[in-house]
Amino acid sequence: MRYLKMFCLVYVLICLTGSTTFAKEDFPINIAVEFTDHATSFYVAQHKGWFEEEGLKPTSYSYVTGMALASALGRGDIQAAYICLLPAITSYANAKVPIKVVAGLHRHGYGLAVNPARIKTIADLEKPEIRIGCNKVGGPADAIVHKTIEQYNLDRDKVLNKIQRMNPATQILAIRMGKLDAFFNCEHWPAMAEDAGFKMLLTSQDVWPGMQGSVLIVREELIKNHPEVVRKLVRITGRSIEWIKKNPREAASIMSKQLQITGDRSSPSDAPEGAQKLKVTPETVLRSMGRIEHSFTIDPVEVQRSIDFARKQGYIRNDFKASDILDLRFSK
């Protein structure tokens, strides 16, 4: 009789669950992330344990720049990324990485910070003695350089020929050493330049209204083989964005801890020597986040504008349509 009761109990459980498996392991997923507050939605969700709540087991790989992250996307083991749109576009178009944009993270979040003692107006960027820092060609910071030249009718050669290309952490170190006068970059780095005595002279809102910032991308095989995982990633990201908008100070506090470069395995592999000296306070991050418009939605028209701009500037070799890279069914 006892064995009969046990059998009946097991049978009922099978009927209720539809499976004989009572414990299910978390789904492991490798996620690449930019080491900036553009990826606040990822870092907050990680801090809160929301991936685990949804049955996901993330391993994250952080990169100081979106361009470095874009290069890493060629690795087949990276299944998703929180990345600026332009590097995602170049990866898709030039390296033929099979990715889809499944949700937006934010609009804007780029700008120009300057030494106020040496630069008073945008036109001062043309002066031969002014030293300008920016990331690699092809990224959103470089795009803001070109948009600034266009918006303010600057001489392209006078500006572009003297730009020093280096990653943002190196640029902050250069600012502290008095070796740069102007600094085009993505947040949170301009806010750190402010901490070093620089002043914000313009933001992406001034030269590219509606600019799409970062996005959540996934590899196409993840959509094909595990659409439920993609849906969970999108749901977690949307939840995190809404929480950030309601709790900006707590989000800034979480991010300030995440953005400390320590030299251990949790820090970005492309951080320069000496970057451990760079400290990020919650106040710095909060000021930075104030220039970012966190938004889950993404406008296909703005994505197309970014594609067209990338083609015009030579970032990508071939045209394609926004619909080719977008898959927004999971965010509806």
N, C-alpha and C positions, 0 to 999 in steps of 0.2 A: 504493500500500500504506500509506503514511504517513497519508493522509487517511482511509483505511478504519479504521485503528487509532484515530485521533482520534474518528471517528464512533462507534465501538464504545464508547470510554471515556465519551463524552457520554451515549450510550444507557444505559449501566450506571448513571451518576450519576442520570439521570432516573428510572430504575426504583427506585433506592434511596431517593430523596427524594420521589418522587411529584410533582415539580414541575421546571420549567425555571429557577426562581429560586434562585440559589445564595446570595445575600446578602439578608437581610431587615432592614429598618430597624426600630429600636425604636418601640414604640407610644407616642405622646405622650399624656400624661394630666395634667390640671390638678387639683391636690389642695389643698383648703383645710385649714389646720391651726391649732389653738389654740396660742397662744404661752405654753404652760405645760408642766410635766413630765407632765401628763396624756397628752401626745402623744409620750412618750419612744419608744414603739415605732416611730413614723414617723421621728423624728430619728435614731435609731440605725440603722434600715434605710437611710436616706439616707446617713449617714456611712459605713456599711460597703459601700455600692454594691450592695445586694441588689436594688434595683429594676432596675438595669441588667442584673444577672445573669439576671433573669427576662424581659428583653426589653422593659422599660418605660422610658419617658423622662419622669420626673415634673417638672412645674413647680409649685412650692408657693407658696401665698399664706397668710401668717400673720396672725392676729388676736389682740389682747390678751384679748378675751372671747369666750365661746361665743355670746353674743347678737349680737355684731357679725358673727361668722362665719355665724350663722343668717340674718342679713339678706343676706349675700353669696350665700347659696345660691340666691337668686332668679336669679342670673346663670346662664344656660344653659351657659356654658363651663366651669363647675366641675363635674367629673364624680364626685368622691369627696371625703370629708372625714373627718378625725379630730376628733370633736366630742362634747361632753357630751350625754347622752341627752335632758335636758329641752329644751334649745334645738332639738335635732333634732325632738322631738315638736311643739313650737310651729310650726316651719317646715312640717312635714307637715300639721298641722291647720289653721293659720290662713292661711299663705301658699300652701297647696296645692302645695308643692314635691314633685315625684314622686320620692321617695327610698325606699330600703329599708335597714334595719339588717342588715348581713351578718356582723358579728362584734362581740364585746365587746373592750374594751381593758383596763378595770380596774373595780374596785368602790371606792367611797369616794374620799377625796381632797379633802374640804371641812372647814372648821372655823371656830372663833371664836378669835381671838387678842386679848388685852387688855393694857392698861397695868396692871401689877400694883399700882402705887401708888394707882390710883383705883378698880380693880374687884377685889374679893375673891371675890364669889360671883355666880352667874347673876342673882340677884335685883337686883344693883346696876345691871343694864341698865335698870331702870325709873326710876332717879333722873334728875330733869330736867336735871341738869348734865352727864350722860354723853353724849358725842358718838359716834355709831355710824356706821361706813361700810359700804357694801355696793354690789354691782353693781346693774344694772337689775332691775326686777320681771320675773319669769318665768324667771330662771336658777336653777341649782342652789344658788348662795350664798343667794339670796333664799328658796329652799325651806328651807334650814337655819335661817334666821331664824324662819320659821313653825313648823318642827318644834321649835325651842328654846322658843318661846312656848308651844306645846302641851304639851311634855314637862314644863316647869317651872312651868306655870300662871301665866305672866306676863300682865300687862295689855297687850293687843294695842295699844291706842291709845298707851299710854305709851312703848312701844318703837318702833312703826312710824312715828309722827308725827315723830320726830326723826332718822330715818335719812337720811344724806346719800348720794345716789346718784352714784357716780363709778366710773370703771374702776379696776382694782386697782393699776396703776402710779401713778395719781394719788393713790390712798389711801396707798401707801407713802411718797410724797413728803409727804403731809399728816401722817403719823405722825412722820416725821423733823422736821417743823416744830412738833410738839406740838399739832396741831389735831384729832386723833382719839384716842378712848379705847378703842374697840372696833372690831373688824375682822372681818366675815364674808366669807370668800372661799374660792376653790379654790387648792389647792397649785399651784405652789411659793410663792405669795404669802404665806401665813401664816408659812412658814419665813423669808421675808425680813423679815416684821414682827418675828419673834423676834430676828433680827440687829439690829433697831433698838431692842431692849429690851422688846418685848412678850412675853407668855407665852401658850401655848396653854391655853385654858380648857375647850374641848370639841372633839370631832371628829364627823364624820357618823356614826361607829360608835356614838356615845353617843345620838343622837337618831333615827337611821334605819338600824337594822341591815339589812345586805344591800343597801344602796343601790347601784344600778348607776351607775357614773360615766360614763366616755366610751365611745363606740362608733365603729365604722367604718361609714360609710354610703356608698352609691353611688346615682347616679341610675338610675331604672328603665330608661332607654334603653340604659345601659351593659350592664345585665344582658341585655337583649333582643338587642342588636347584637353585644356582645363578652363573652359569658359567660366566655371563657377569661381575659380580662383581670381580671375580678372574682375568679376563682379564684386568679390569681397574687397579687393584692392581699391576699387573705385569707391565702394561704400565707406571703407575706412577713411579714405582721403577726404571725401565729402564731410564726414562726421568731424574730422580734425579741423578742416577749414572753418566750419561753423563754430566750433569751440574756440578757435583762435580769435575770431571776430568778437566773441563775447568776453574773452579773457585775455586781452592783449598783454597785460602786465605779467601774468603767470606764464604765458607763452614766451615772453622775452626772457624771463628768468630761466626757463627750461633751455632756451636756445643759447644763452650766455655760457652755460655749462658745457653744452655740446660743441661750441665753437672754440674751445680752448685747444690749441695745438700742444700736445704733450710729448710727442715723439714715440708714443706707444702704438700698438696695432690699431687702436681706434681712431688715430689721426690719419689725415690724408697722406698717401704715399708720395705725392708730388709737392709736399710742403718744403720750402727752402730751409737751409741751415739758418738757425737764429730765430726761426718763427715762433719757437717756444716762448720768446720774450713778449709776444703780442698777447695782451690780455683784453678780453671782451667783457664789458660790464652789462648788466641788464638794462641800464639806462641807454647805453649805446645801441643795443639791439632794439629797444622800444622806439627810439628815434628813427632808426633805420626802417623798422616795420611800418612806421607812419607814412613812408613814401611808397609802400607796396599796397596794391589793391588785391587782397586775397579774394579769389573767386573760383568757384568750382566749374562754372560755365565757360565755354570757349566758343568764340565767334568764327565760323569757317571763313568769313570774309577777311578777318584779320590774319588768319593763317595764310590765306592766299596772298595777302599783301606782303607777308614775310617771305613767302616763296618767291614772289616776283622781285622783291628787293634783293634777295640772295642771288638770283640769276643776274640781275642788273649789275651788281657789284663783282660778279665773278666768283662768288663763294661756291656756287654749284654750276655744273656744266650743262645741265639739261633742265628744261621746264617740266613741271608736272602739276597736277591739280590737287587742291587741298583735299578733295574727296579720296585721293589715292592714299593719303597718310592718316586720315581721320577714321576712327571707328567709335562713334559716340553713343552707340546703343546701350552701353553699360551704365552711362551716366543719366539716362532718361528715367 
